[in-house]
Amino acid sequence: MGRSECRGGAAASEWIRSWRGSSAPKDWVNTYDNLYKQFNPKDFDAKRWAKQAKDMGAKYVIFTTKHHDGFAMWPTKYSPYNISKTPYKKDIVKEVVDAYTAVSIDVYLYFSVLEWNNPDYMGKEPKTVEEKKKFDKFLKYTRNQLLELMTNYPQMKGFWFDGTWDQSWIKSYDFTYNLEKELRQKHPGLIIGSRFRNDEFGKRHFDSNGQMLGDYEQGWERKLPGDITWLEGRDWDCVMTIPPNGWGYMKDWSGIYTKTTDDIIDMLTYSASLSGNFVLNFGPDGQGNMHPEEDKIAKELGEWMKINGEAIYGAKHAGMTTSKLGYFTKKADNLYLTVFNRPVNNIVRISVPKLRQKFLCLPRY
């Protein structure tokens, strides 16, 4: 099998089914669509994954139940293209939900609406009677799968949606509006981000009146806000890869800049300083193992969080003047400065607004 890499602008590994051109193997789509018949991750252990996440300091996990290829990691009743038809057979989503819930890590389910493998899916707006009938069938199928996931895994806290950018989905705004209401009614407290649906004018994330769609802002994919004013008081998260553009498994990390533990701690702390959450992507291989570099980063993050987590967990924007030394966060009456640029004389000086009468400042290195 060939490789899909993050070099020279090439597609990310999880987009490998869309490989086209002279470099693609003969009959590639058919080859890819039959790879599930070999899928048997013998090293997969959800409890081991959950322990690693807990030791790393994670508070919630977003697990991919179905990506753009349409393959379901749970034994869905609505498509034969699912985990029960593989040599592995067992319900991976259930294993993950149960293992992470057992160690008090909240579980969110990633769900791609777009499906390359589904003959009823289309990217363009359906216009003919036949096209509308076909896509209506797909919409009902999507609803059924989402309700199935909530029924099968009631511990889940919310959905993380993807693949919602095609005109077919955008023009289905009545359907998506009513579907969101139904999902929330059936699962009180369900959390859904801003990328699930759009308004009748095609506006995504924010409607035509500038109001955010969903419970939190999801526009920060592999990027971060410039400062607190960009967020206008909204809840938000950043989802970040370790390689430049790889969400799935990448065996070869050579020749590209992959983020170091220091890079990730910097972005994590910066996110906390802007009252946001930071989500770090891990892309396991087909056997159920993380990349060795991901294991290393997880261990180092955990060691740092054990010492410095007080300045991160539950901490928010501090309202202080931006410091070149690092990032301020606050929690209750405590003010934290996590120092990334240590002064050569080891003396930290900060400017304090006159309105500050009393605070406890705890530098973190």
N, C-alpha and C positions, 0 to 999 in steps of 0.2 A: 504494500500500500504506500502511496505517496504521502507527503507531509504538507500540511498547511501551517504557515508560520506567520509571526508578527514582524517580519523583516520586509523592508521596502514597500510598506503599505499593503502587504498581503492580508487576506482575510484571516480573522481569528479562527482558532481550531474548531470551535463549535459551529462554525459556518461551513465546514468542509463539504457538506452535501451539495452546496451551491458551486462547487469547483467546476469550472468550465475551461474550454480552450485546449490548445495542443498539449499542455502538460497533464491534463486529466486522463486517468486510465480509461480504457474503452468501456462503455456501458457503465459509467461511474455511478449514476444515480441508482440504478438497479442493484449495483454491488453494495452501495451504502445502505439501501433500504432493507437488505437482507443480512446485515451485520448482526442484528439483534439475535439471530439464530445461533451465534457463537458467544453471546454475552453471558459470562459466568464468573463474576468477581469473587473468586475464592478467598481472597484476603480481606474482603469487606467485613468490618465489625463496627456496627453503629455505636456500640458502647465505647469502643476505643476512640472513635471520632469525637463522641460527646465528652469523654474525659479530657482529650486534648483541648477542646474548645473551652471547657471549664477551667483547666489549668492556665489557659491563655488569658482568661479573664472575660470571655464573651458573655453577654447577657441575653442575646437572642441569635437565632440562626435563620437564614433564608435558604430553603432547600429547593432545588429545581425538580419539580414533579413532571414537567413536560416542557421541552425546548421547541425550537422552530421546526425540527424534523417531525414532530408529532408523536414521538414515542413516549408512552406513559410509564412512569416508574412505579405505578400501582396497578393492580389488576382491574382496570376499568371495565365496566359492562358495556361500554359504548364504542369500543374499538378493539379489534384483535391485535393491534400494534401496541402491545404492552408487556410488562415484565413477566406475566404468567406464561407467556409463550416462549420464553428464553430457557436455556439450560438451568439458570439460577432459580427461576420460578417464584421465589419468595417475594413478599411485598416489601420493597425497599423503603417506600414512604412510611409505612407503619413502623418499621425497625428504627428509622431515624426519628420519627415523632416520639415514639416511646422512650428511646434512649436519651434524647436531649431533655424531654420533659422530666425524666427521672432525676436529672442533675440540676433541675430548676433553671433550665435555659428555655426561653420562650421560642416557639416554632412558628415561622411564617412560611407560606408555601408560594414559591415562584411558579407562575403559570403563564406560558406563552399562548396567546390567542392564535397567532399566525401558525399555520401548519403546512409545510411543504408537501407532506405525504398524503394529505387529505384531498380526494378528488372534488369535494364540495367547496373547498376553499378557493377564493380568488382575491387578488390584490386590488383589482379595479372595482369601481362602483358597478354593482349589478344593475342592468338596465332592461334587458329583455325579460319576458315572462319566464322563460326557461332559466335564465341566470338568477332571477329573484327567487324562484322556487328552490334552486340549488343552494343558494347562500342562506336562505331561511332554514333549510335543513341543517346547515353548518351551525347557525346560531343556536338552534335548539340543542344540538349536540354539545356545544360549548356550555350552555346553561346546565345541561344534565351532568357534565363532568364536574363543574364547580360545586353543584349541590351534592354530588357524590363525594367529593373531597371533604366537604364540611361534615357530612354524615359519617364518613369512615373515620375521620380524625378530629373529633370534637375538641381536642386539646389545642388545636391550631388557633393562633391569635389574629391572623390576617392573611391577605393575599398580596403578593408582589407581582404585578402584572407586567407583561412585556408583549412585543409584537402587535401593538395597537395603533400602528401608524398608517396602515393601508387605507385607501379610500373606501373599501368595502365596509370596514369597521367604523370609520369616521361617519359614513352616511347612515349608519344604523343607530343614530343617537337616541331615538325613542326606545329601542330595544335595550341599549346599555343603561339608560337612565332607569328604566323599570327593573332591570336585572340587578343593579346596585341596590335599589330599595329592597328587593326580595332577599338578596344575600344578607343584608343587614337585619332584616326582620327575622330571618331564620337563625341567625347567629348574633345575638345582641353583643355589642362591644367590638364587633369585627372591625379591623383596621385595614383601610384601603388607601393607597397613595394616589397621587395626582395624575398618574399616567394611564388609568383604566379607561376613561371615556372622555368625550369632548361634548361641547354644546352644539346646538343646531346650526351654528355658523362655522363649525369645524375647528374651533379653538380648543387646543389641548393644554392640559395642566392648569390653565386659567381661562375662565369663560370670557365672553365678550365684554362683561362688566368689570373684568379684572379680578374676579373672585376665584380663589383657588378651588379646584375640583378635587375632592377627596380630603383625607385627614392630615396629610403632610406633603410637603413639596419633594418631588422625586426627580427634579431636573439636574441634580448634581451627580452625573455619572462620569467617573474618572476626571472630575474637576471640582474645585472648591470655590465658595463665594469670596469676593474680594474683601468685603468687610461686612459688619453686622447690618448696615443700612440696606444691603442687597436683599435681605431676608424679610424685612418689614414685619417682624414679629411672628413669622410662620414657623411651625415645626418643620424639620427637614432632616434628610440623611444624605450622606455621600456614599456611593458604592464604588470601590476602588479595586483595580487589579494589581497584581505584583509585577508581571511582565507588562509591556506597554499596552497591549490590546488582546489579551488572552483570558477568557473566562473559563474555557474548557481546559483539558489537560494539554500541556506542552512539555514534551520530553526534553527538548534541547533548549536550554536557556543561554547558550553561548552567543556572543556577538551582538547582544542587545542589552540595554540597560534595564535591569530588574531592580525593583525598589528594595532597599536595605531595611533592616529593622529600625535603624535611626530615621530613615525617611518616613516610615509608617508611623512611628511614635510622634514625629513632628506633625503629620497630617491629623492623627488622632487627637492630639492636644489642641491643635488649631480648631478642629471641629467642635470640641468641647467648649473652647473659648467663645464660639459663636452659637452656643446652645444647641448644637446639632449632634447627631449620631454618626459614627463612622463604621462602615461595613466593609470588611476585607474579604476578597474572594479567594477561595481555595479551589483548585481544579484537580480532583483525584483521577488516577489512571483507571484503566479498564479492569484492574484486579482489586480495586478498592483501597489503594494506597495514595497518600498525598505525595507530592513531589518532595524529595529530600530537603530542598531549600525551604519549602513551606513548613516542614517539620522543624527546621532550625529556627525560622522566624517565629513560629508559634511558641517555641520554648523561650526564646529571648523576650518576646512580648510579655509572656507570663511572668518572667522574672522581674521585668520592669514594673508591671502593673501591681505586683505584690507590694512593692515599695511605694509607688506613686499613685496608686488607684484612687486615693482619697481626693486628689486634685481633679479626677476625671468623673467618677461615678456620681451622678446627681448634681454635678457642678454645671454652672451656667456662665453666660457672658457677664463680665465683672463691671463693665462701664468705666474702665480705667483708660488712661491714655495709652495708646499702643507703644509697646516696648520693643526695642531692638534686641533685647536679651532673650525674649521668648514670649510666652502667652500667659495672660492672666485668666484665672477662673475664680468663681466664688461659690460658696455653699454656706448657707446660714450666715453667721458672723465671721466666717473665715475667708480670707483672700489668699489665693495661691498664685505664685509666679513659677512656672516651669521653665527653667533656664536651658536654652539650647546653645546660646552663644556666651560662654563663660568669660567674664572679664579677666584679663591677664593678671590683675592684682587681686582677683577673687572677692572684690567688694561690689555688692549689688546696690545700685542707687535707683530709686524709683520716684517719680513725681506723683504726688497725692492731691486730689482735688480738695479745695478748702472745706467743702461740705462734709468731708470724711471726718467724723469725730473720733471714731474708735474702730479698730479692726486688728485682726491678728494676721500677719503676713508670714506665710510659710514657703520659702523658696524651695523649689524641687529641681534637682540636677539630673 
